Amino acid sequence: MVKTKKVGSTGRFGARYGRGIKQRVLDVEVRQKAKKTCPYCGKHGRVKRIAVGIWHCKKCLKKFTGKAYTIE
């Protein structure tokens, strides 16, 4: 897997798909993988995405829904 500063994790696509689509994928992946704060206990960095729109806090063990790639 090639990962550079410019293309980040989308380096795995190589020369395929074009710059615009890869940039959109990169924006979504960065937001999705960023550390999130639990809306119930307020602990930062303990929330993980289980499935599309389903999130889980490892500290207070709450499961809750949100958007597909972010909690908001």
Buried (B, 14 or more C-beta within 10 A) or exposed (E): EEEEEEBBBBBEBEEEEEEEEBEEBBEEBEEEEEEBBBBEEEBEEBBEBEEEBEBBBEBEEBEBEBEEBBBE
